[in-house]
Amino acid sequence: MSSAPRGPPFRAEHLGSLLRPSKLLDKRHAIHQKKDSEDGLHQLEDECINECVKMQGDCGFKAISDGEYRRHMLWGTFFPTLNGMTEVKGPDASIFREYVPDIAAFLEEGHEPGETVICDGKISHTGNSSYIGHYEYLKSITPKEQHGQIKMTLCGAELEGKAYPKDVYSSDEEYFADIATAYQTELKILYDAGL
């Protein structure tokens, strides 16, 4: 248990996703297999997030996260909601870097990629953050004095090489410049909302 008194800024106690509860994984899996609808998914996410926030408090964590339980993939909803990015279901495995450990493990087991996000046009931010609702929910279930300790993770821009069509971007520098501008917009929106 973390007991040393401290206020922000403090060392990161966890980063990114926490393990999803089985009931949430089961619901998402059933939806993916078309054995269930999305009815009740948001309520189940809320329930799991409530438990996650309580667990973090019980452990003495100072940073408060929703465990990224509303996200299906690590990039969440940031990349799919940018102009110039498209979510692709069932992409060809050849677009992935097979030497990346998790990609290699999935491919070795015969798993086919379920989805990814690819660039198909000039990238820009829409001006609306898909994470505001996540932040507002965390604020609604935490005491006001803890709102400054709410933590959200944005996936880093690590895509390169086959990440964009050569007729859209002529270089990695041009591509990453637009992604950096989109991140700046996202961070400003979240900052202005109090995060």
BALOBA-1460 file (C-alpha; in Angstrom, 3 decimals):
// residues 195
<rec num="1" residu="m" x="0.000" y="0.000" z="0.000"/>
<rec num="2" residu="s" x="1.235" y="3.450" z="-0.885"/>
<rec num="3" residu="s" x="1.275" y="5.490" z="2.321"/>
<rec num="4" residu="a" x="3.746" y="8.338" z="1.877"/>
<rec num="5" residu="p" x="1.755" y="11.584" z="1.781"/>
<rec num="6" residu="r" x="2.260" y="13.446" z="-1.433"/>
<rec num="7" residu="g" x="0.384" y="15.621" z="-3.849"/>
<rec num="8" residu="p" x="0.686" y="16.126" z="-7.552"/>
<rec num="9" residu="p" x="3.020" y="15.926" z="-9.254"/>
<rec num="10" residu="f" x="3.877" y="12.453" z="-8.074"/>
<rec num="11" residu="r" x="5.529" y="9.422" z="-9.545"/>
<rec num="12" residu="a" x="3.334" y="7.354" z="-11.839"/>
<rec num="13" residu="e" x="1.800" y="4.461" z="-9.952"/>
<rec num="14" residu="h" x="0.422" y="2.745" z="-13.028"/>
<rec num="15" residu="l" x="0.374" y="3.464" z="-16.708"/>
<rec num="16" residu="g" x="-2.324" y="2.737" z="-19.224"/>
<rec num="17" residu="s" x="-4.770" y="-0.122" z="-19.132"/>
<rec num="18" residu="l" x="-5.578" y="-2.202" z="-16.103"/>
<rec num="19" residu="l" x="-6.744" y="-5.787" z="-16.579"/>
<rec num="20" residu="r" x="-10.348" y="-5.839" z="-17.689"/>
<rec num="21" residu="p" x="-12.796" y="-7.739" z="-15.496"/>
<rec num="22" residu="s" x="-14.015" y="-11.038" z="-16.965"/>
<rec num="23" residu="k" x="-17.607" y="-9.816" z="-17.127"/>
<rec num="24" residu="l" x="-16.547" y="-6.892" z="-19.331"/>
<rec num="25" residu="l" x="-14.373" y="-9.084" z="-21.572"/>
<rec num="26" residu="d" x="-17.197" y="-11.633" z="-21.874"/>
<rec num="27" residu="k" x="-19.704" y="-8.942" z="-22.882"/>
<rec num="28" residu="r" x="-17.363" y="-7.461" z="-25.511"/>
<rec num="29" residu="h" x="-16.511" y="-10.921" z="-26.852"/>
<rec num="30" residu="a" x="-20.211" y="-11.794" z="-27.156"/>
<rec num="31" residu="i" x="-20.866" y="-8.504" z="-28.978"/>
<rec num="32" residu="h" x="-17.952" y="-9.174" z="-31.348"/>
<rec num="33" residu="q" x="-19.327" y="-12.659" z="-32.092"/>
<rec num="34" residu="k" x="-22.785" y="-11.143" z="-32.658"/>
<rec num="35" residu="k" x="-24.182" y="-13.227" z="-29.784"/>
<rec num="36" residu="d" x="-25.158" y="-10.112" z="-27.841"/>
<rec num="37" residu="s" x="-25.995" y="-6.473" z="-28.505"/>
<rec num="38" residu="e" x="-24.329" y="-3.370" z="-27.109"/>
<rec num="39" residu="d" x="-27.345" y="-2.837" z="-24.842"/>
<rec num="40" residu="g" x="-26.063" y="-2.555" z="-21.298"/>
<rec num="41" residu="l" x="-22.383" y="-2.244" z="-22.300"/>
<rec num="42" residu="h" x="-22.076" y="1.359" z="-21.129"/>
<rec num="43" residu="q" x="-23.708" y="0.504" z="-17.784"/>
<rec num="44" residu="l" x="-21.370" y="-2.463" z="-17.381"/>
<rec num="45" residu="e" x="-18.377" y="-0.233" z="-18.150"/>
<rec num="46" residu="d" x="-19.606" y="2.222" z="-15.499"/>
<rec num="47" residu="e" x="-19.936" y="-0.596" z="-12.958"/>
<rec num="48" residu="c" x="-16.437" y="-1.907" z="-13.726"/>
<rec num="49" residu="i" x="-14.953" y="1.601" z="-13.607"/>
<rec num="50" residu="n" x="-16.594" y="2.203" z="-10.217"/>
<rec num="51" residu="e" x="-14.964" y="-0.994" z="-8.917"/>
<rec num="52" residu="c" x="-11.636" y="-0.019" z="-10.505"/>
<rec num="53" residu="v" x="-11.615" y="3.426" z="-8.878"/>
<rec num="54" residu="k" x="-12.490" y="1.899" z="-5.493"/>
<rec num="55" residu="m" x="-9.692" y="-0.669" z="-5.859"/>
<rec num="56" residu="q" x="-7.167" y="2.081" z="-6.624"/>
<rec num="57" residu="g" x="-8.284" y="4.007" z="-3.552"/>
<rec num="58" residu="d" x="-8.105" y="0.876" z="-1.396"/>
<rec num="59" residu="c" x="-4.520" y="0.357" z="-2.614"/>
<rec num="60" residu="g" x="-3.625" y="3.924" z="-1.677"/>
<rec num="61" residu="f" x="-2.967" y="5.069" z="-5.235"/>
<rec num="62" residu="k" x="-3.017" y="8.810" z="-5.681"/>
<rec num="63" residu="a" x="-3.539" y="8.839" z="-9.444"/>
<rec num="64" residu="i" x="-7.070" y="7.870" z="-10.458"/>
<rec num="65" residu="s" x="-7.713" y="6.072" z="-13.728"/>
<rec num="66" residu="d" x="-10.746" y="4.421" z="-15.284"/>
<rec num="67" residu="g" x="-8.462" y="1.505" z="-16.183"/>
<rec num="68" residu="e" x="-9.183" y="2.371" z="-19.826"/>
<rec num="69" residu="y" x="-12.187" y="0.052" z="-19.538"/>
<rec num="70" residu="r" x="-14.104" y="1.942" z="-22.226"/>
<rec num="71" residu="r" x="-11.330" y="1.265" z="-24.744"/>
<rec num="72" residu="h" x="-11.252" y="-1.755" z="-26.971"/>
<rec num="73" residu="m" x="-7.681" y="-1.161" z="-28.149"/>
<rec num="74" residu="l" x="-4.792" y="0.743" z="-26.618"/>
<rec num="75" residu="w" x="-5.252" y="3.734" z="-28.912"/>
<rec num="76" residu="g" x="-8.795" y="4.143" z="-27.627"/>
<rec num="77" residu="t" x="-10.880" y="6.566" z="-29.629"/>
<rec num="78" residu="f" x="-8.195" y="9.146" z="-30.373"/>
<rec num="79" residu="f" x="-6.910" y="7.941" z="-33.744"/>
<rec num="80" residu="p" x="-10.261" y="6.728" z="-35.151"/>
<rec num="81" residu="t" x="-11.828" y="10.138" z="-34.514"/>
<rec num="82" residu="l" x="-9.147" y="12.153" z="-36.312"/>
<rec num="83" residu="n" x="-9.821" y="13.459" z="-39.782"/>
<rec num="84" residu="g" x="-7.710" y="11.449" z="-42.216"/>
<rec num="85" residu="m" x="-7.762" y="8.214" z="-40.181"/>
<rec num="86" residu="t" x="-9.978" y="5.203" z="-40.838"/>
<rec num="87" residu="e" x="-10.636" y="2.176" z="-38.682"/>
<rec num="88" residu="v" x="-10.155" y="-1.007" z="-40.714"/>
<rec num="89" residu="k" x="-11.698" y="-4.333" z="-39.712"/>
<rec num="90" residu="g" x="-9.763" y="-7.478" z="-40.620"/>
<rec num="91" residu="p" x="-6.653" y="-5.821" z="-42.086"/>
<rec num="92" residu="d" x="-4.048" y="-7.866" z="-43.915"/>
<rec num="93" residu="a" x="-1.382" y="-8.971" z="-41.432"/>
<rec num="94" residu="s" x="1.374" y="-7.803" z="-43.790"/>
<rec num="95" residu="i" x="0.831" y="-4.184" z="-42.729"/>
<rec num="96" residu="f" x="2.048" y="-4.979" z="-39.206"/>
<rec num="97" residu="r" x="5.621" y="-5.294" z="-37.994"/>
<rec num="98" residu="e" x="6.012" y="-8.993" z="-37.329"/>
<rec num="99" residu="y" x="9.038" y="-8.459" z="-35.074"/>
<rec num="100" residu="v" x="6.956" y="-6.616" z="-32.460"/>
<rec num="101" residu="p" x="6.533" y="-9.181" z="-29.642"/>
<rec num="102" residu="d" x="2.749" y="-9.016" z="-29.266"/>
<rec num="103" residu="i" x="2.193" y="-9.025" z="-33.050"/>
<rec num="104" residu="a" x="4.582" y="-11.976" z="-33.438"/>
<rec num="105" residu="a" x="2.816" y="-13.904" z="-30.666"/>
<rec num="106" residu="f" x="-0.621" y="-13.349" z="-32.194"/>
<rec num="107" residu="l" x="0.548" y="-14.349" z="-35.666"/>
<rec num="108" residu="e" x="2.360" y="-17.446" z="-34.356"/>
<rec num="109" residu="e" x="-0.899" y="-18.562" z="-32.752"/>
<rec num="110" residu="g" x="-2.739" y="-18.068" z="-36.032"/>
<rec num="111" residu="h" x="-4.777" y="-15.098" z="-34.847"/>
<rec num="112" residu="e" x="-5.826" y="-12.727" z="-37.566"/>
<rec num="113" residu="p" x="-5.783" y="-8.999" z="-36.833"/>
<rec num="114" residu="g" x="-9.226" y="-7.802" z="-35.844"/>
<rec num="115" residu="e" x="-8.863" y="-4.112" z="-36.532"/>
<rec num="116" residu="t" x="-6.454" y="-1.251" z="-36.814"/>
<rec num="117" residu="v" x="-6.446" y="2.407" z="-37.752"/>
<rec num="118" residu="i" x="-4.764" y="3.619" z="-40.925"/>
<rec num="119" residu="c" x="-4.174" y="6.990" z="-42.498"/>
<rec num="120" residu="d" x="-6.085" y="7.644" z="-45.707"/>
<rec num="121" residu="g" x="-5.924" y="11.444" z="-45.855"/>
<rec num="122" residu="k" x="-4.359" y="14.521" z="-44.286"/>
<rec num="123" residu="i" x="-4.614" y="14.225" z="-40.510"/>
<rec num="124" residu="s" x="-6.257" y="16.885" z="-38.381"/>
<rec num="125" residu="h" x="-8.206" y="17.054" z="-35.140"/>
<rec num="126" residu="t" x="-11.984" y="17.478" z="-35.386"/>
<rec num="127" residu="g" x="-12.056" y="19.921" z="-32.475"/>
<rec num="128" residu="n" x="-14.034" y="17.475" z="-30.321"/>
<rec num="129" residu="s" x="-12.399" y="15.124" z="-27.820"/>
<rec num="130" residu="s" x="-13.804" y="11.626" z="-27.494"/>
<rec num="131" residu="y" x="-12.227" y="11.458" z="-24.018"/>
<rec num="132" residu="i" x="-14.200" y="14.291" z="-22.393"/>
<rec num="133" residu="g" x="-17.013" y="11.909" z="-21.459"/>
<rec num="134" residu="h" x="-14.509" y="9.544" z="-19.827"/>
<rec num="135" residu="y" x="-13.086" y="12.417" z="-17.797"/>
<rec num="136" residu="e" x="-16.519" y="13.742" z="-16.825"/>
<rec num="137" residu="y" x="-17.549" y="10.288" z="-15.610"/>
<rec num="138" residu="l" x="-14.442" y="9.993" z="-13.423"/>
<rec num="139" residu="k" x="-15.198" y="13.440" z="-11.992"/>
<rec num="140" residu="s" x="-18.750" y="12.322" z="-11.206"/>
<rec num="141" residu="i" x="-17.566" y="9.378" z="-9.072"/>
<rec num="142" residu="t" x="-14.647" y="11.015" z="-7.265"/>
<rec num="143" residu="p" x="-14.559" y="13.743" z="-4.624"/>
<rec num="144" residu="k" x="-13.853" y="17.216" z="-6.005"/>
<rec num="145" residu="e" x="-10.546" y="17.411" z="-4.128"/>
<rec num="146" residu="q" x="-9.325" y="14.391" z="-6.148"/>
<rec num="147" residu="h" x="-10.224" y="15.754" z="-9.592"/>
<rec num="148" residu="g" x="-6.677" y="17.046" z="-10.024"/>
<rec num="149" residu="q" x="-5.413" y="13.490" z="-9.634"/>
<rec num="150" residu="i" x="-7.469" y="12.011" z="-12.459"/>
<rec num="151" residu="k" x="-5.157" y="10.438" z="-15.009"/>
<rec num="152" residu="m" x="-5.755" y="9.561" z="-18.640"/>
<rec num="153" residu="t" x="-3.316" y="8.034" z="-21.088"/>
<rec num="154" residu="l" x="-3.093" y="8.947" z="-24.747"/>
<rec num="155" residu="c" x="-1.446" y="6.345" z="-26.928"/>
<rec num="156" residu="g" x="1.811" y="7.571" z="-28.413"/>
<rec num="157" residu="a" x="2.196" y="8.043" z="-32.143"/>
<rec num="158" residu="e" x="4.359" y="5.092" z="-33.079"/>
<rec num="159" residu="l" x="3.132" y="4.314" z="-36.564"/>
<rec num="160" residu="e" x="5.546" y="4.801" z="-39.410"/>
<rec num="161" residu="g" x="6.564" y="3.201" z="-42.674"/>
<rec num="162" residu="k" x="3.289" y="1.782" z="-44.006"/>
<rec num="163" residu="a" x="1.285" y="4.104" z="-41.773"/>
<rec num="164" residu="y" x="0.334" y="6.529" z="-44.542"/>
<rec num="165" residu="p" x="-0.051" y="6.561" z="-48.319"/>
<rec num="166" residu="k" x="2.823" y="8.229" z="-50.157"/>
<rec num="167" residu="d" x="0.337" y="10.358" z="-52.110"/>
<rec num="168" residu="v" x="-0.928" y="11.829" z="-48.816"/>
<rec num="169" residu="y" x="2.379" y="12.399" z="-46.993"/>
<rec num="170" residu="s" x="5.790" y="12.600" z="-48.590"/>
<rec num="171" residu="s" x="7.764" y="11.920" z="-45.391"/>
<rec num="172" residu="d" x="7.562" y="10.741" z="-41.792"/>
<rec num="173" residu="e" x="8.332" y="14.316" z="-40.715"/>
<rec num="174" residu="e" x="5.269" y="15.683" z="-42.518"/>
<rec num="175" residu="y" x="3.068" y="12.864" z="-41.179"/>
<rec num="176" residu="f" x="4.253" y="13.237" z="-37.565"/>
<rec num="177" residu="a" x="3.912" y="17.038" z="-37.739"/>
<rec num="178" residu="d" x="0.172" y="16.672" z="-38.402"/>
<rec num="179" residu="i" x="-0.180" y="14.040" z="-35.675"/>
<rec num="180" residu="a" x="1.682" y="16.326" z="-33.247"/>
<rec num="181" residu="t" x="-0.721" y="19.164" z="-34.072"/>
<rec num="182" residu="a" x="-3.675" y="16.820" z="-33.446"/>
<rec num="183" residu="y" x="-2.182" y="15.848" z="-30.064"/>
<rec num="184" residu="q" x="-1.707" y="19.503" z="-29.152"/>
<rec num="185" residu="t" x="-5.377" y="20.167" z="-29.916"/>
<rec num="186" residu="e" x="-6.495" y="17.121" z="-27.896"/>
<rec num="187" residu="l" x="-4.357" y="18.091" z="-24.910"/>
<rec num="188" residu="k" x="-5.651" y="21.673" z="-24.982"/>
<rec num="189" residu="i" x="-9.269" y="20.459" z="-25.026"/>
<rec num="190" residu="l" x="-8.612" y="18.148" z="-22.065"/>
<rec num="191" residu="y" x="-6.655" y="20.834" z="-20.206"/>
<rec num="192" residu="d" x="-9.416" y="23.390" z="-20.747"/>
<rec num="193" residu="a" x="-11.897" y="20.843" z="-19.336"/>
<rec num="194" residu="g" x="-9.803" y="20.621" z="-16.154"/>
<rec num="195" residu="l" x="-7.684" y="17.533" z="-16.711"/>
